[in-house]
Structure formats: structure tokens, C-alpha cells
Amino acid sequence: MTRLALVVALVVALAGCTSAHADDPTVDVRIAADETLELGATASISVAIVPGPGRSISHDGPIRLAAEAGDGLALPRRRFVRRDAADPAADAPRFDVRVKARAPGDHTVVLELRFWLCQVKTCKPVALRREVVVHVAAAPVDAGLDAPVDATPPLDAGRVGPRVK
């Protein structure tokens, strides 16, 4: 093999090893729409990695999903691998990221995915970042606090019990 052919083969091999970008049409990360929770409630964010036509997710290579959120949300688990998927052997693995609402407001969950996307003979590493907004509603107002101002006081109002020494 000549040097030129060797250089061309090396360049072609290295070109297949580049990382995919976030706007890569060969893979789709499907995330359920923005979630709305009540304070203290728990929900799951469904994250599915769906390869494009003629592509597949490597069953031999690792899949990693990292989730991060601010103080307003609790994440019982922040790291996921293929065996944590709903069906680890699936061609389009799906993960359920549990969140618990701790503070009212809009909170962002950042999802970072790393996996290997394959064609017929080659695979390339992919690193993607996605964000999901979780809306947390304020706590409902207690009905007992809405008593009318002119309501009569309870019968024992103002009484002082016996002193205990």
C-alpha cells in the first residue's frame, strides 16, 4: 500500500470517529413535555434515545445519562446506565428520571447523554445535552385560614388553664 493510500485510509477512519452535534438528525432524544407538579409531589421524566433511519444504538458501548437540577427539585438518582433503562435490550432505550418538587416555581432539569451511534460498519460517540422545565405550583391555601373576620370566637377563647408547678 502506498503512503498516499495509507494517509487517505487514516483520514477516512478518523472522520468516522468524530462526535455528533446536538442538532444531529441521525438521532432523536424524545423527552416528555414540560412537567407540572404540586409542591411535594413526585413525577418521572421519560427520556428515550431513538436512532434515525439506518442507525442503531450500540449494545456493546456504554450509555450514560446524567441529570442535574437546582435546589427546587430533588433527584433521588442522578446517573443512569443501560441496565437502568426500562428495557435494557431495546433498540431505543428509555429512561425514567424521577423528580420531587421541593419549592414552587419553574425549575430546569439538565440531561446529559453519552452513547455510541452505529451504522452498518462504524460507530461514533455522541454527546448531547437537553433541558426540561418542571413547573411546581405553590402549596394550596388551607381552608381553615379563610374564616370570616366577624366570626364568633370559640367557647374556650381567652380562658387560661390551671398553672402547673
C-alpha positions as CSV (number, residue, x, y, z in Angstrom):
1,M,0.0,0.0,0.0
2,T,1.4,3.4,-0.9
3,R,1.8,6.2,1.6
4,L,-0.9,8.2,0.0
5,A,-3.4,5.4,0.2
6,L,-2.5,4.9,3.8
7,V,-3.0,8.6,4.6
8,V,-6.4,8.6,2.9
9,A,-7.4,5.4,4.8
10,L,-6.4,7.0,8.1
11,V,-8.3,10.3,7.4
12,V,-11.4,8.3,6.4
13,A,-11.1,6.2,9.6
14,L,-10.7,9.3,11.8
15,A,-13.6,11.1,10.1
16,G,-15.9,8.3,11.3
17,C,-14.8,8.9,14.9
18,T,-16.0,12.5,15.3
19,S,-18.6,13.3,17.9
20,A,-22.2,14.1,16.8
21,H,-23.5,17.5,17.5
22,A,-26.7,18.4,19.4
23,D,-28.6,19.1,16.1
24,D,-27.5,15.8,14.5
25,P,-30.6,14.4,12.5
26,T,-29.3,10.8,12.8
27,V,-30.6,10.5,16.4
28,D,-33.6,11.9,18.3
29,V,-33.8,12.3,22.0
30,R,-37.5,12.3,22.9
31,I,-38.4,13.8,26.2
32,A,-41.9,14.1,27.6
33,A,-43.3,17.7,27.5
34,D,-42.7,20.0,30.4
35,E,-44.0,18.7,33.7
36,T,-46.3,20.4,36.1
37,L,-46.2,19.2,39.8
38,E,-47.7,20.3,43.1
39,L,-45.4,21.0,45.9
40,G,-44.1,17.7,47.5
41,A,-45.3,15.6,44.5
42,T,-43.1,13.2,42.6
43,A,-43.1,12.5,38.8
44,S,-41.0,10.8,36.2
45,I,-39.4,12.5,33.1
46,S,-39.3,10.0,30.3
47,V,-36.1,10.2,28.1
48,A,-35.9,8.0,25.0
49,I,-32.9,7.8,22.7
50,V,-34.3,7.0,19.2
51,P,-31.8,6.3,16.4
52,G,-32.5,7.7,12.9
53,P,-33.1,5.5,9.8
54,G,-30.2,3.2,9.1
55,R,-28.7,3.8,12.6
56,S,-28.6,1.9,15.9
57,I,-27.5,2.5,19.4
58,S,-24.5,0.2,20.2
59,H,-25.4,-2.7,22.5
60,D,-21.7,-3.1,23.3
61,G,-20.9,0.5,24.0
62,P,-21.9,2.3,27.1
63,I,-24.9,4.6,27.5
64,R,-24.7,7.2,30.2
65,L,-27.4,9.7,31.3
66,A,-26.6,12.4,33.9
67,A,-29.4,14.5,35.4
68,E,-28.8,17.8,37.3
69,A,-31.4,20.1,38.9
70,G,-31.3,23.1,41.2
71,D,-32.5,23.2,44.8
72,G,-36.2,23.4,43.9
73,L,-36.2,19.8,42.7
74,A,-34.9,16.6,44.4
75,L,-33.4,13.9,42.2
76,P,-33.2,10.6,44.0
77,R,-30.9,9.4,41.3
78,R,-28.6,11.4,39.1
79,R,-26.7,8.8,37.0
80,F,-28.1,6.1,34.7
81,V,-26.6,3.4,32.5
82,R,-28.1,1.0,30.0
83,R,-29.1,-1.5,32.7
84,D,-31.2,1.2,34.3
85,A,-33.4,1.6,31.1
86,A,-37.0,0.4,31.1
87,D,-35.9,-2.3,28.6
88,P,-32.0,-2.5,28.5
89,A,-32.1,-4.6,25.3
90,A,-34.4,-2.2,23.4
91,D,-33.1,-0.6,20.2
92,A,-34.4,2.8,21.5
93,P,-33.6,2.7,25.3
94,R,-35.9,4.8,27.5
95,F,-35.0,6.1,31.0
96,D,-37.4,7.4,33.7
97,V,-35.8,10.2,35.7
98,R,-37.7,10.7,39.0
99,V,-38.1,14.3,40.3
100,K,-39.7,15.5,43.5
101,A,-40.9,19.1,43.9
102,R,-39.3,20.9,46.8
103,A,-40.0,24.6,46.1
104,P,-42.6,26.5,43.9
105,G,-41.5,28.0,40.6
106,D,-40.1,26.9,37.3
107,H,-37.1,24.6,37.6
108,T,-34.8,23.3,34.9
109,V,-33.5,19.7,34.7
110,V,-30.4,19.4,32.6
111,L,-29.9,16.0,30.9
112,E,-26.5,15.0,29.5
113,L,-26.4,11.9,27.3
114,R,-23.4,9.9,26.0
115,F,-23.7,6.8,23.8
116,W,-22.4,5.2,20.7
117,L,-24.4,5.6,17.5
118,C,-23.7,3.0,14.8
119,Q,-24.2,2.5,11.1
120,V,-23.6,-0.8,9.3
121,K,-19.8,-0.9,9.9
122,T,-18.9,2.1,12.0
123,C,-19.9,3.6,15.3
124,K,-19.3,7.1,16.6
125,P,-19.5,8.6,20.1
126,V,-22.4,11.0,20.7
127,A,-22.7,13.6,23.5
128,L,-26.0,15.5,23.8
129,R,-27.4,18.0,26.3
130,R,-31.1,18.6,26.7
131,E,-33.2,20.7,29.2
132,V,-36.6,20.1,30.6
133,V,-38.6,22.7,32.6
134,V,-40.6,21.4,35.6
135,H,-43.3,23.8,36.8
136,V,-44.0,23.5,40.6
137,A,-47.3,25.0,41.7
138,A,-47.4,26.8,45.1
139,A,-49.0,24.9,48.0
140,P,-52.8,25.2,48.2
141,V,-54.1,27.6,50.8
142,D,-55.6,26.0,53.9
143,A,-59.4,26.5,54.1
144,G,-59.3,27.0,57.9
145,L,-57.3,30.2,57.4
146,D,-60.1,31.8,55.3
147,A,-62.6,32.1,58.2
148,P,-64.6,35.4,58.1
149,V,-63.2,38.2,60.3
150,D,-66.5,38.7,62.1
151,A,-66.9,35.0,63.2
152,T,-67.6,34.4,66.9
153,P,-64.6,33.1,68.9
154,P,-64.6,29.5,70.1
155,L,-66.1,28.9,73.6
156,D,-62.8,28.4,75.3
157,A,-61.2,31.5,73.8
158,G,-59.3,33.6,76.4
159,R,-59.5,31.1,79.2
160,V,-56.4,30.2,81.0
161,G,-56.0,26.7,82.4
162,P,-54.6,25.9,85.8
163,R,-51.0,26.5,86.4
164,V,-48.8,23.5,87.0
165,K,-45.8,23.9,89.2
